[in-house]
Amino acid sequence: MRKVKKVYLCIPFLFLSLLTSTNSQEREVSERQLDEELKIFISRFRYAPTRVPSKKSVHLYNLGKSLFSDKKISMAGDTACITCHQPNLGTGDGLPLSIGTGGKGDGLERKQGSGMTTLRNAPPLYNKTHPGFSRLFWDGRVQFKLKPKAFKTPNPNLNGEKPFFEDIVDQLENASAVQSLFPLINEIEMRGHQFSDLSDREVWDEILRRVLNRKSYQKMFQKAFPDENWNIGHVGKALAHFQDVEFTTRETGWDSYLRGDTKALSLPEKRGALIFTSKGRCFMCHNGKHLTNFGFENIIVPHLSLNKKFMDDGRRKINKRKGSAFQFLVPPLRNVGLTAPYFHNGSMTSLEDVITHYNEPIESINSYSADKINELFGKNYHFSFISQYDEEANKLLFRNASRRLPLHLNLSQKEQRNLALFLRKSLTEKRFLHMVQ
């Protein structure tokens, strides 16, 4: 009896052992298949790891870092770059629409105060100094061409191969450098309405004069740009170099996977990556090294505004073409898990909401309500958000919808969860993973 009892106990143990072994083998096969499929899509859509940051120029970096956090570079003296681009909030401010000069506090605690709100969500700064980012701002109103070097900006004196402000342009080496100069002259962001009578050049020159009134800055400028005649272009160059060193993102799980480490992503992450590159159709716009086609798309984002008379028709303000109405720049996606709320107007508060919108965009916009935004951010603004376009705007919005936008993805709940996991975890820099898990 003792022997029979011993055999009886061993049989289920052996069965469980074999079952575990079989499940393990199936899991390995499944992962191998996923890896092979992903390998095909990675090649097809030109996914690649990002480059290393530029070699750090200590003096230029230190100058840029100091300027980035200094409110003295705003005419009103109350707003810095870091006000709307907080490193601990994904280089944004965590708000749907940024609050400019006159606002009180920083980040999620920033209140409108005596200021006004900007018209759009503060775009993240990750990798924006890299080659490829030749158009910046949501509507692409700053453009850069390398050969021959030329800018196209809201200030015509900076534009073309022979700009009138040649001394400024000589210092600007990419779109990010020139982009950083425009919040300084924007009346809502950093300039203030009290200085509306000054020209852009007068504002830039005055900001530089105030900065150089401080001996600490005189020393930093001399170390960074010895024996040069300084102008606002040197400020832009320093800010761009600081951002290139500080906000280049390359150590994500996705980047490690692209470099050949197949263990860098979990099985659910790989399934999410496969949804991203196949059924989810994300690859239509989010392809290449930076997970963006650098183009402009109308993905019928729900309207969100603090002013019922305001209609943001995006790219149309720049090129005036009716067909470009409601088109906005396709953002890159590294660290996207850190950069809520989403879209050009901050209308989506989570990646899950974004995926829900893409899964059924018509249903998403028809059922959209600003209630959630007002509940989360009502304390920051004087007025409540509204979410309705007028009838004519709605017609134009739908008529101009991107051809790349599927109207029915039919993603299951599990597929949506895996896709959200890929976006939130696989694309987040490893040093920030604790912030998204």
Order of alpha helices (4+ residues) and beta strands (2+ residues): alpha-alpha-alpha-beta-beta-beta-alpha-alpha-alpha-alpha-alpha-alpha-alpha-alpha-beta-alpha-beta-alpha-alpha-alpha-alpha-alpha
